[in-house]
Amino acid sequence: MTDPTAFVLFGATGDLAKRMVLPAFYELAQHGLMPERWLLIGNGRGDVSHTDFRSLVRGSLQEFGPDVDDDTWEKFSQNLRFAGGGFDSNDPGSLLDVLEEAKEQLGEDAQYVHYLAIPPTAFEKVTRGLGQHDLAKGSRVVYEKPYGTSPDSFRELDKIVHEVLDEEQVFRIDHFLGKEATQDLHTARFGNTLLSAVWNCKHVAAVQIDAPETLDITDRAQFYDSTGALLDMIVTHLFQLAAEVAMEPPVSMSAEDLQDARETVIDAFRPLHKDEVVLGQFDGYTGTEGVAEGSTTDTFVAARLWVDTDRWHGVPFLLRTGKQLAVSEQRVSLLFRQPDGPMTDVPDQGTVLSFSLAGAGEVDVRLVVKRPGAERALTTAETTLPLSSLPEGDPLPPYVTLLHDVIVGDRALFTTPDGLAGTWTTISPILADRPDVLPYARGSWGPTAADALAEPSGGWVLHG
């Protein structure tokens, strides 16, 4: 997008904006990826001056962002504005006045990009407000997850959004899709015959998608207690990663074809039932300020997902995530079957292809080899390719990548309503008949019952 652009950040003084979105805008400017002429207008309920908003942004960068250099900051800060008084269909606050001033600077044909860094409960009133105040036509609108908190709320939100916006205007962020290494999942597969030839049930015994976290929930306890790990991570991030691994080769790498490939394979996810899912809650969770007394919210979930396609017949997709666990990792691993042939002492999980999604990402390969020496003894050896070491690489954090895609109008890494409808269909049996929530110690790997899900394929690749 080379057109002059007015970015409107709803919830600009909130935690998500400070931690993720504002630093991402600054990094776009650092990399020279912003439009030539632009303004970023923060919106919130408070009456904050333009100068105070600039100070707030500077503080968020110092706490959560990249190193700030004075020259870049000086240019960046001159493009920051604030519109207070909130915003909805009945009362737009001061936003319309600030946008009129923005048009004087940017021109009447300025593009609007609206970013909703607000709780999902506020999506409806802001969306309706965009339509009511004539801010929707031709704009691009970014929605954070979770896009709905139940199948019914998803359908209602989707209906409201499409009453105001065309689908091409809607960008539903799932920042796991913006990770460098997530994009390497399909790059490695479709760009290398060595891998594409074995990317199927004949050669793969199991797929593990693991995202344990050492983090607590104290900074967002109220939100987390109303959501839990199942809705916060599985129905969004990990299902999308499973689709990245499981999809059939798209017709092309265009946005439309990639989205179609993801949607098609999500439709093939078998609905989860309680014997395929383990829920947990870390000890002391209910003593956290903001958590309801006696809460049964899950802070851990492990699930065994089946993908009913010929390519993945009989291959379990093992998903695991949770808070207050032993390590923080984000990893997708393909465990290959034991080879047919004369060797009978091949180690379990001897051949593993693994993608770390952290940072710029890395690709890890584990192979069976002969241990050097006089005896013919088999062992495993591992090698790592850190993608940050590639010549002329310039890795971008996921929010920066996705914001840039919004600017240029590329929807390849964003979710679609059909794909999201499929994830809600997959999760619906669990919402209707939840397993018991089991306790687990802080710093552990979660409830031991989760180990049984992975036992048939040799256990979890990540383990204590």
N, C-alpha and C positions, 0 to 999 in steps of 0.2 A: 504494500500500500504506500504510494508516494503522495497521496492526497493529504492535505492538512488534516490533522486528527485531534479531536477532543476526547480524551479518555475520562470517563466518569467512574470513580471508584467508590461504590456504595459500601459502607462499613469501614471507611478509611482509617478510623481511629481504633479499630478492633484488633484482636490478637492475630488473626490470620493475615490481615493486611500488613501489620508491622513485621511479622516473622517471615512472610513469604512474598507477598505481592509487591510491596514497595521496594524491597531489595531487588526484585526481578526487573522492575522498571528501570532502576538505576543501572543494573548490569547491561540492559539493552542499550542504554545511552553510552555506557563505557565501550561497548563493542560496535558502536556506530550503527545500530539496527533500528533506531527509532525513525519515524518519518522526519522529513526535513523540517517541517513546522508542526508543532504539537503543543498541547497543554494537558496536564493531569489535574483533574478537579476532584478533590476528595469530598465526600458527602457523609454527613452524620447528623445526629440529633443535636449535638452541642453547637454553641455559637463560637466558632474558632476563627480567628483572623487568618489571613493568608500568611502572615509572618509567623504566627504560632504553628500553623500547619507545617511550614518549612522546617521549623525547629523539631517538630514531632518526627518528620521524615528523617532528618539528620540523625536523631537519636535512634531510630529503628535501624538505620544503616550501621551505626557504630556498634549496636548490640547484635544484630543478626546478619548484616550484609557484608559485602566485600570491602576491602580497604578503600577509603574515600580520598581521592586527590582533589586539591583545592580548585584546580581549573575545571575539571569535569563537574564538580559540585556547583560551582558558580553558575555554569551554563544550565545545569539541570534544575537548580532551585528557582531560576527565573521563570520556569514553566509550571510552577506549582500554584494551585489556587484551592480555596475551600469554600464549599456551599453548605451552610448549616441549616438547622431547622427540620431535619429529617426529610422524608420524601414518601408520598403515597398518592393514590388517585385523588384524594380529597385535598391534600395540602402538599405542594411541591417544595415547601420551604423557600430557600433563596436560590435553588438550583437553576431555575429558568432565567433569573436575572444574571447569574454568573455565566450561563451559557450564551446569553445575548452579548455580554462583554467579550466572551471568547470568539464569537463570530466576527466581531469588529476587528479582532487581531488575526484570525485565521481565514476569514472569508465566509460567505453565506453557504458555500458548498462543502464546508468541513464535514468530514466523516465522524460519526459518533461510535465509540466503543464503550459499552457499559459493562462494568465488572461487578458482579454481585458477591462481594466478600462478606456475606451476612448469613445468619442462621437460616436453615431451610424453611422455617416457619414464616420468614419474611419474604420469601421468593414471590409469593402470590401478589402481595400488595405492591411491591416494586414493579413487577411485570405489568400489572394493570395500570400502574401510574405511568409507565413508559408509553402505553397506548393512549391513555387519557390526555396526557400533556404533549402529544405529538412528537415524542422522542424515539419512536420505534421504527418509523419508515426508513429503510436503507441502513439502519444501524447494525452493529454486531453486538451480541449480548453473551457474556460469559457467566455460566452458572457453576458454582462449586458443588462438590458432593457433600452429603448424600442427596441425590436427586430424587427426593421422596424418602419416606421412612417405612413404607409398607407398600404392598401392591396397589392398594386403593389410593393412597396418597400420591404414588407415582403417576397413576392414570389421571387423577384430578389435576396435578400440576402440569402434566403433559398437555392436557386439554386446554388449560388456561394459557400456556405458553403459545400454543398454535392458534389461539384466538387472536393473539397480538402480533406474533412473529411468524415468518416463513421459516421452515426448517433450516434453510441455508444460512440464516442469520444467527443460529443458535450454536454455541460452543460450550459443551458440557465437559468440564475439566476432570480428568483423572490423571493426576500428575505421575503415576507409575508409567503411563503410556509415553510420557515425555522424557523418561530417563534414557540416557545414551545407550545403556546396555539392553534396555527393552527393545530398542530399534535394532540392536545387533542380533536379537533372536531371529528375526526374519532375514536380516542381512546374511548372517552366517549360514542359515539354512538354504536360502534361495541362491546365494552367491557361491556355494561350494558343493560340487557334486559328491564329494566325500561324505558330507553330512546329509544332503537331501536324499541320497539313496538309502539311508538307514533310519530316516525319520518316520518310523511306523511301528506297528505292533509286532512285526516279524523280528525286529531287532531291539526294541525298547521294552524293558520289563516294567518300568514305572517312571512317572514324572513327579518330582517333588518341587513344590513352590513354597518357600519358607521365608517368613518375615517376622521373626521374633524381635522384641524390643525390650531394652532394659528400662525404658522410660516409665515414669509414674503418670498419673492422670490429674495431678493436683492443679495444673494450670488450666484445665478445661473440664473439671469434674462434673459440672451440671450438664454440659453437652454430652459427655461420654456416658453418663448414667442413663440418659434417655436413648442412647444409641447402642453401645456395646460393640465388642470386637466383630461379631457376625455382620452387622450392618455397616460398621465403619471401615472394615477391611475386606471381608470375604465377598460380599455382594457387589463391591466396587472393584478394588485393586486386584485381588487375587483371581477373581473370575476373568477379568480382562487379560491378565497374564496367561491364564490357562487357554484362553481363546487365541492368544498370540502363538502359543506353542502348537495348538491342535488344529488350527485352520488349514483348509486346503489351499494349495497355491492359488493366489488371486490371478485374475486375467492379466492385470498389470499392477504396478505399484502406485497407481493413482489413488487419490483419497477415496473416491467412490468404490473402487474395486477392493481396496483394503478393508473398508468398512463393511462391504457386502460379505467378504470372507469371514470376518469376525462374527457378524450377525448369524450367518449360516451355521457356523459351528456351535455358537451359543444355543441355538435352537436344538442342537443335538445333545446338550447336557442333560443327563438323566436327573430328574428331581431328587433332591437329597432327602433321606429319611433318618430317623433318630439313631438307628443302629450304625450309620455311617458318619456320625458327628459326635465329637466330644467337646463339651463346654466347660469352662473353668472360671474361677474367680480367685484372685490372689488374696492371701491372708491379710486382714486389716483393711480391705477395700471399703467396707461399710463405715469405717471410722473416719473416712476422708470428708472434709468439709465440702458440702455441695452434693453429697451422695445421700439418697433417701435411706432412712433407717430400714433395715431388713431387705435391702435391694438384692435382687437375684440377677442383676445385669452381668453378662459374661465379659470377662477381660481376657479370655483365652478361647480360641476355637481351633480345632483340628477336624478336617473333613476328608473323606475319601469320595472323590467325584469320578463318575464314569462318563465317558464321551461316546455316544452311540453312533459311531461312524465305522466304516470298514477299516479305515486307517488306524484307529485306536481301539478296536475291539479287544476287550479283556485287559486293557492297560489302566491301572489305577492312577489318577491324578491326586496326589496327596498334598493338601493345603494346610498350612499351620501358621498361626500368628497369635500374638498376645502381648500384654504389658507385664513389666517387672519380671522378665525372663532372664536366662543366664547370659545371653549375648544379644547384641543388636546386629542383625544381618538381613539382607534381602537377596535371596538366591533362588535361581531356577536350575534344577539338576535333572538330566536325563540319565537314568540308570539302565545300562545295556544288559541284555540277556547273556547268560553263560554260553560260550561257543560250543557247538557240536564238534566232536573230534577226539583225538587220542588223549588229551590232557584231562586228568580227572581231579587234579588238585588246584584248580583255578580258584583264587580267593573270591569270597563274596564281594559284591559291589566292586569288582575289579576294574570295570570300564565305566567311567562316569564323565559326562560332558556337563560342565557347570558354568553358569553365568552369574557373576556377582553384579547386582544392580546398583551398588553403592557408588557414589561419586561418578567418575568417568566410566566406571565399569571395568571388568576384567573377565577373561575367558580362562577357565581351568580345565585341564584334561588329566584324567587318571587312567593309566594303562597297566596291564599285567606285563611284567618283565621277569627275566631270570636274574636272581640275585648273583652278582659276580662272585666267582669262587669255583672250587672243584666240584661241588655238588650241584645237581640240577634242582634248585629250590626256587619256587615262584614267589614273587612279592609284587607290590604295586609301586609305581613311581608317578609323581605328579609334576606338571609344569604349568606355569601361569603366564598369560599374556596380558599385562596391564595396558589397557587401551589408552591411558593418559600418556604413555611413552611413545605413541606413534608420531612420526615426523609431521610437523605442521598441524598437529591436532589442536583444536581450540574447543574443548568440551564446555557445554553450557549446562547449568542446572536445569532441572525439568520445567520449573515455572518460567524460566527465561525462554526456553525452547517453545513452550506452548503459547506464551504471550506473543512471541515473534510470529508463530503460525497464525494467530488471530489477526495480527497486523497485515499479513500477506494474504489472508483468507484461505489458508490450507487447513482442511478439516480432517486430514488423514488420521491424526492422533487423538481425535475426540470421539466420545461415545455417541451412539444414536438411540432414538427411542425404541426401535425394534430390538436392538441388542440389549438395552436395559430391561425391556419387558421380558426377554428370555431369562435374564438373571433372576428377576423376581419370581418367574415360574419355577426356576430351579430351587429357590430357597423357600417357597411357600409352605411345603409340608413341615419344615422345621419351625416356622413361625406359628403354625397351627398346633404342633405337638412337639414342644421343645424337650430335649433331654434334660435330665437333672444337671444343675451347675455344680461342678465338683471343686473343692478347695485345692489350692496349691501354694507352696511356700514361695515367697519372694526370692528371686535369684535362681530358681529351679528351671526345669524345662516344661513346666506345666503339669497337669494331672498325668499320672503314669498310665491311665487308661488310653491315652493318645498313642502310646507305643504300639498297641495292638493293631492299630490301623496300618502301620508301616511294617509290621513283622513279616508278612508274606514276601516282601521285596527286600528283606535284609535289614530293616530298620531305617531310621532317619539318617540321611547323610550328615546333617548337623546334629551333633549329640554331645552330651557331657562325657 
